[in-house]
Amino acid sequence: MVRITIGTALLALNFLGGCAISMVPRQPELAQGQEQRPQAQLHTIYVDEKGSLLNPQAGGGAKRQPCPIDLQPDAKPDDGDLANAARLEAVDAGAQEDEYVCAIIENFRKARQLDKTLELTLHIHGGLNSNWQSMSRSDLYASHMLKDHQYPVFIAWPSDGFGTYVDHVFRTRRGEKRSLFETFLLPPFIVLEDLTRAIVRLPVALGRELRETYTVSQAIDSKAEKDADARLEDLLKHKFNVISPPPHSGVLSSYWSFLNPVKLVGAPLVDGLGSGPWDEMLRRTDLVLSKASVFEGKPPREPNSAFDRGSYGATAVAKFLQKWSRWPQSQDVKVNLIAHSMGSIVALNVLSRFPGMRIDNIVFMAAAARIKDVEAVVVPWMERDKHRGARFFNLSLDPYNELAENSAWDAVPRGSLLNWIDNFLGEVNSFRDRTAGSWWNITRVARDVFPDVPLPPGAAGSEPASVRSRVTLKRFPIDANVGPQRHGDFNDFCFWHESFWSSDAKRPTIPFRRKVWFPPAGDLLSCVGQPLEDERPDFRAPAQSASR
């Protein structure tokens, strides 16, 4: 999720209508060695708030492309060349989605013929991303990732703050999107309810700001800090890969703007108006894989061919994952699933819906998913015979950076978006309802969440014998040269490099860019940064308390 500002709540109108899906690109791109920028349509799957496919690159017609997987029940690959499959006949939206995702798979197949080590990397962004930010990721990252032997597919969904608030006020009722005719009397009362909540919670919101201020003081150890520190050293003794390098200080100076009087209005407003958009974004995470037409409006078309089997109500994202899983050659391809913030909620849905799909590395960056959901999905998934070698990486900001993060000249509540979710956006009825991406949250319960029970003998042979031994918990220190310092900074680094999330890296991270959202054509920044020093002697040591 990108950083939230007061403008997000009041001014951040993003045009999410997009253009209707046109067709697949004119010709497949062979990835390696090309001078032109990779085509966005070959690396992006964008679904709207109803689950319909949008075109990330407007304009341009195309010839139909055959799907590189067997379309008939008895079809078999022809010496690895699956391009001779039957062509699509239908011209409706479902068939266009089929063509679109098949073009991506076909392009990957051809690219892998040139690069036998090519991996598939799925990236899922979080909430509060504008249409433009979601669409531009391919232009920004794809060429670099291809050079690093990773074929990126960016899974994008509408999560801007203004659009979700509009739906909360005007359209969405109890998880369904209603017509304006049905809801035209309610919007004023919903806004009034939100404003009343802001007024009623004003003492709570301002009290929280005062509490977060003294929490980062070196003279005070909060209960959360004491509980986390008491368990962190214990994790190192129980087979966890824990990465918690120094430094642990340097955030107190960021409180120079704390007395901004606008906060007296901004903090309660975000507190009162924020829960509606949050609920709407949660609703949209479910629509990344299943269309809203499954439960409202005209039902999806019935599967009418072998090509469509199992695709009732499936979005283009779900179709891609279905077809990829059915492609025989996919079992030989290493797959990385990388999710940022609310993208981790979508990632959990992917793991639940496609339990047989090969995924080698699951990487959660500042995950907004609840701890209980990670426990209920990731742990059983890693216990399956097929996934005995899979690894899980949970990346977190330093907790003091989480507490000290501020936006809009400190006119809105302090803290990262994970703090906002835990404190007032999300419904937290138990500790396990808290976000898994918060360092103090995950370290306090990790030993209970990730079991050390040896798995029964299976096909994995010499693979690790427990889930815990394949889990890495990493905290990025308070040092902008080493890693992200704010919730939205994760994409400022080469997030696809194993050195960014692995405990085995000599260089813990590689700087990629600094506040450059969309470089001009031909001027993309290189992922080659200044080499960092080898691991320090205390690189794996737990954080020291009372040091900000």
C-alpha positions, -999 to 999 in steps of 0.1 A, spaced: 0 0 0 12 34 -8 14 60 20 -18 75 30 -21 113 31 -50 136 39 -53 141 2 -60 104 -1 -92 108 20 -103 140 4 -88 147 -30 -73 114 -44 -98 108 -72 -84 81 -95 -99 73 -128 -106 36 -124 -130 31 -153 -100 22 -175 -106 11 -211 -123 -21 -221 -101 -50 -228 -92 -48 -265 -71 -77 -277 -38 -95 -271 -6 -77 -283 3 -78 -319 32 -102 -315 47 -121 -286 77 -106 -270 108 -128 -266 119 -111 -234 157 -115 -234 179 -93 -255 152 -70 -268 157 -32 -269 121 -21 -266 103 -20 -234 83 -52 -226 46 -49 -234 24 -42 -204 -2 -66 -217 23 -95 -215 31 -88 -179 0 -73 -163 -34 -87 -154 -57 -59 -141 -92 -67 -130 -117 -40 -120 -141 -37 -90 -164 -63 -106 -136 -87 -115 -136 -78 -152 -104 -76 -172 -91 -41 -181 -65 -34 -208 -33 -20 -193 -22 -6 -226 -50 10 -247 -51 8 -284 -37 -17 -309 -54 -46 -326 -41 -81 -327 -44 -114 -342 -59 -142 -321 -33 -163 -304 -35 -200 -297 -34 -211 -261 -2 -229 -252 -20 -255 -232 -42 -285 -241 -77 -273 -249 -92 -307 -253 -95 -333 -225 -74 -358 -244 -50 -333 -260 -13 -338 -253 17 -316 -258 35 -320 -290 72 -324 -281 69 -294 -258 55 -272 -285 19 -264 -274 14 -236 -299 -6 -258 -323 -37 -260 -300 -71 -252 -314 -79 -215 -318 -106 -198 -299 -139 -194 -317 -159 -172 -293 -156 -135 -292 -173 -126 -259 -155 -112 -229 -148 -146 -215 -130 -156 -247 -111 -124 -247 -99 -131 -212 -88 -166 -223 -69 -151 -252 -53 -125 -230 -39 -149 -204 -29 -175 -230 -8 -149 -247 11 -143 -214 17 -181 -210 27 -184 -247 51 -155 -243 66 -170 -212 71 -204 -230 90 -187 -259 110 -166 -235 120 -197 -216 133 -213 -248 159 -185 -248 165 -186 -210 163 -220 -195 166 -206 -160 136 -182 -163 113 -181 -133 78 -169 -130 73 -141 -104 38 -131 -94 35 -97 -78 3 -85 -61 2 -48 -50 -17 -36 -19 -44 -11 -12 -45 26 -20 -29 22 -54 -42 44 -82 -50 31 -117 -19 47 -131 4 32 -104 -10 -3 -109 -6 -1 -147 29 14 -147 46 -14 -128 54 -34 -160 71 -3 -175 91 3 -144 102 -32 -134 97 -58 -162 129 -52 -182 150 -54 -151 133 -85 -138 137 -103 -172 174 -95 -171 175 -112 -136 159 -143 -151 124 -136 -137 93 -133 -159 70 -109 -140 32 -110 -140 17 -81 -120 -17 -88 -106 -35 -55 -102 -68 -45 -88 -86 -12 -80 -78 0 -45 -76 38 -46 -89 56 -15 -114 79 -31 -130 53 -53 -135 29 -24 -150 56 -3 -175 65 -30 -186 29 -33 -189 27 5 -212 57 5 -232 53 -27 -232 16 -38 -220 -12 -15 -243 -26 11 -234 -56 31 -209 -68 6 -231 -63 -25 -230 -35 -50 -265 -20 -53 -280 3 -79 -282 41 -72 -319 38 -73 -318 14 -43 -294 35 -23 -302 71 -33 -317 80 2 -288 65 22 -256 84 13 -262 115 34 -268 93 65 -237 72 58 -215 103 56 -232 116 87 -225 83 105 -188 85 95 -185 122 106 -202 113 139 -178 85 144 -149 109 138 -163 133 164 -170 106 190 -136 91 186 -117 124 187 -104 119 222 -93 83 213 -76 95 181 -57 123 198 -48 101 227 -33 76 204 -11 103 188 2 112 223 8 76 231 27 69 199 49 99 206 62 87 239 64 51 228 95 58 207 113 76 236 144 57 247 133 61 283 101 41 279 96 5 270 61 -3 259 44 -36 268 44 -46 232 82 -40 230 89 -59 262 68 -89 251 84 -90 216 120 -87 229 113 -114 254 104 -138 226 128 -127 199 158 -144 213 137 -175 220 129 -177 183 166 -180 174 168 -210 196 139 -228 179 150 -231 143 136 -198 130 155 -178 105 154 -144 121 171 -114 105 171 -83 128 202 -62 120 212 -29 136 207 0 138 177 4 161 177 41 166 171 74 147 133 80 145 127 104 174 138 134 154 109 129 130 85 143 156 94 179 148 59 185 133 39 168 160 23 200 171 7 207 137 -27 220 146 -43 205 115 -38 171 132 -66 181 155 -90 177 125 -70 154 103 -65 125 127 -101 122 138 -113 125 102 -91 97 89 -101 76 120 -138 82 113 -139 80 75 -112 53 71 -131 22 81 -156 24 51 -129 24 24 -110 -3 43 -141 -26 42 -146 -19 5 -109 -27 -2 -114 -60 17 -144 -68 -5 -124 -61 -36 -96 -85 -26 -122 -113 -30 -131 -101 -65 -95 -105 -78 -103 -143 -83 -141 -144 -84 -163 -121 -104 -192 -102 -87 -215 -118 -112 -211 -151 -93 -235 -137 -67 -252 -106 -82 -266 -96 -116 -265 -118 -146 -248 -152 -139 -215 -160 -156 -217 -181 -188 -218 -218 -182 -186 -236 -193 -193 -249 -228 -160 -265 -238 -131 -283 -223 -112 -250 -225 -136 -235 -200 -138 -263 -175 -136 -251 -139 -138 -214 -149 -173 -205 -137 -171 -170 -124 -133 -170 -127 -116 -137 -133 -87 -133 -157 -63 -137 -128 -80 -170 -118 -80 -182 -154 -43 -175 -157 -35 -195 -126 -58 -223 -138 -42 -225 -172 -7 -222 -158 -13 -250 -134 -27 -272 -162 3 -265 -184 26 -296 -180 58 -276 -184 48 -253 -155 58 -280 -130 95 -275 -141 93 -237 -135 103 -221 -103 76 -197 -91 78 -168 -67 47 -152 -51 54 -117 -38 27 -97 -22 28 -62 -6 4 -52 22 -32 -60 12 -18 -80 -16 -10 -106 10 -48 -111 15 -51 -118 -22 -21 -141 -20 -38 -162 7 -68 -166 -15 -45 -178 -43 -29 -204 -21 -64 -216 -9 -79 -217 -44 -48 -234 -61 -33 -257 -35 -16 -278 -62 2 -250 -80 40 -250 -76 52 -220 -57 87 -221 -43 89 -188 -24 61 -169 -7 72 -134 1 49 -111 22 61 -75 24 45 -56 53 16 -80 51 -19 -66 60 -32 -102 63 -43 -113 97 -20 -136 117 -48 -162 120 -53 -163 82 -16 -168 77 -17 -197 102 -48 -212 86 -36 -210 50 2 -208 47 10 -235 73 -12 -263 59 -1 -253 24 36 -258 34 28 -291 51 16 -306 18 39 -332 2 41 -311 -30 53 -281 -11 79 -296 12 106 -274 -3 86 -241 -3 98 -212 18 79 -184 35 94 -149 40 77 -124 62 93 -89 58 86 -61 83 96 -25 89 114 -16 121 86 -12 146 98 23 155 96 33 118 61 19 119 52 41 148 70 72 136 57 73 100 39 105 92 23 120 61 9 154 50 32 173 73 19 153 102 -17 163 96 -30 127 97 -26 99 123 10 88 130 20 53 121 21 31 90 -10 16 74 -5 -16 95 -7 5 126 -38 21 113 -54 -13 106 -45 -26 140 -56 5 158 -88 17 141 -94 4 105 -96 -33 111 -118 -53 135 -94 -68 161 -112 -91 185 -81 -111 194 -44 -108 191 -44 -131 160 -67 -106 142 -37 -82 140 -16 -78 109 12 -104 102 35 -78 87 40 -59 120 73 -70 136 61 -69 172 30 -88 162 46 -117 143 75 -122 166 53 -125 197 33 -155 182 56 -170 156 66 -199 177 29 -209 182 19 -202 146 46 -221 128 50 -256 141 82 -275 145 65 -309 143 84 -332 119 64 -339 88 56 -375 80 77 -392 53 68 -381 18 80 -375 -17 102 -346 -6 130 -369 5 157 -347 20 136 -316 21 134 -297 54 114 -317 80 93 -289 94 75 -258 84 94 -237 109 128 -244 94 115 -229 61 102 -196 76 122 -164 76 112 -134 96 131 -103 86 131 -68 101 146 -39 80 167 -17 102 164 21 107 188 28 78 175 41 44 206 27 27 198 -9 37 160 -12 33 126 4 33 118 28 60 81 35 53 52 12 44 53 23 7 90 20 3 92 -17 -5 89 -11 -42 118 13 -41 141 -17 -39 146 -48 -60 119 -68 -42 123 -97 -66 159 -104 -56 164 -132 -31 189 -109 -14 160 -87 -4 143 -113 16 166 -143 21 186 -150 52 214 -164 30 222 -132 13 256 -115 15 239 -82 5 206 -79 24 191 -55 -2 199 -37 -34 187 -1 -38 166 3 -70 151 37 -71 143 68 -50 109 83 -55 109 77 -92 75 63 -100 77 62 -138 110 70 -155 109 82 -191 113 57 -219 148 46 -224 159 59 -190 150 31 -166 172 29 -136 195 0 -131 192 -25 -103 230 -24 -99 236 -5 -66 267 0 -45 276 -34 -30 269 -35 6 293 -50 31 291 -86 40 269 -97 69 279 -80 101 287 -102 131 254 -92 147 233 -93 116 212 -122 129 211 -109 165 178 -98 180 171 -61 183 182 -43 215 154 -27 234 151 10 245 171 22 214 153 44 190 
